[in-house]
Amino acid sequence: MPTSYAFRLAMQSLKKDKWINLLSMLTIFAGLFIISISFFVFYNIEIATRNLPEKFSLVVYLDNNLGQEKIEQVISAVRAKRAVSSVKFIAREEAFRELKSTLKNSQYVLEGLEDNPLPDSLEVKLKRDAMGSESVKQLAEETKRIKGVSEVDYGEKFLDILQNIKAGVKITGLVLALILCTGIVFVCYSTVKILFYRRTDEIETFKLLGATKGFIRAPFIIEGAAIGTTAGFTSLAAVFVLHHFLFLKLINSVPLFKTVLFPSHVFLLLPLIGMFLGIFGAAIALGRLKY
């Protein structure tokens, strides 16, 4: 069948059965839109996790009255760890000054302190590939065993919570995307099946004239692709509208949103995803029909 003729038949069918096709398109649009929002959330959690090494650090507290030579030995031992990116020595006097600066509006908390209660410490930054909960925990345990180290603090609960959130969102997102994609394929499958039966007389005429299966199938495949692609473009438009009118306005009022990223280059794939799922659903429907 010439492509132009198949395309013309498909467009005629889309126009003739516009309400069925519109309902299918809106259903597919909703599915793609939910997938987009889920991906947006996971993407930003993933980026936040990747950037964690820039802000995350272990604080290694040293024993009191260590000499300069012993401090250097501890620093060298910590720096030699594979997971360590950098080590910064913080003298107890500097730590006390930072504490006073932090509590400048609550100086009464420090009243009555005759001596500096803070020990010397090390601020340890980690490499990007060593940010797993187990990796950090292992590093902390190894560091505690170094002679001259009294305690290691790294926000264990915070790291565990972050890792659990990341894993939970990833699994939930994948399951949700799989369910919605399956639903989209089923919608396309059902739509094409309905359209096929509504055109039974026309198809029988084609068969009597010697039409091949490819000749009969082509318009339905194009219809499935058209419905999916239209839903994809509609979903893409909705995502950009949501980003422009809601998200960009929230940036000015909620500082947290300034760190959120919008992967526009990824969302541009929505029409292609819609087209693929539409073609796939149509192909399954035509493969199960007897004609």
Secondary structure, 3 states (H helix, E strand, C coil): CCHHHHHHHHHHHHHHCHHHHHHHHHHHHHHHHHHHHHHHHHHHHHHHHHCHHHHCEEEEEECCCCCHHHHHHHHHHHHCCCCEEEEEEECHHHHHHHHHHHCCCCHHHHCCCCCCCCCCEEEEEECHHHCCHHHHHHHHHHHHCCCCEEEEECCHHHHHHHHHHHHHHHHHHHHHHHHHHHHHHHHHHHHHHHHHHHCHHHHHHHHHCCCCHHHHHHHHHHHHHHHHHHHHHHHHHHHHHHHHHHHHHHHHHCHHHHHCCCCHHHHCCHHHHHHHHHHHHHHHHHHHCCC
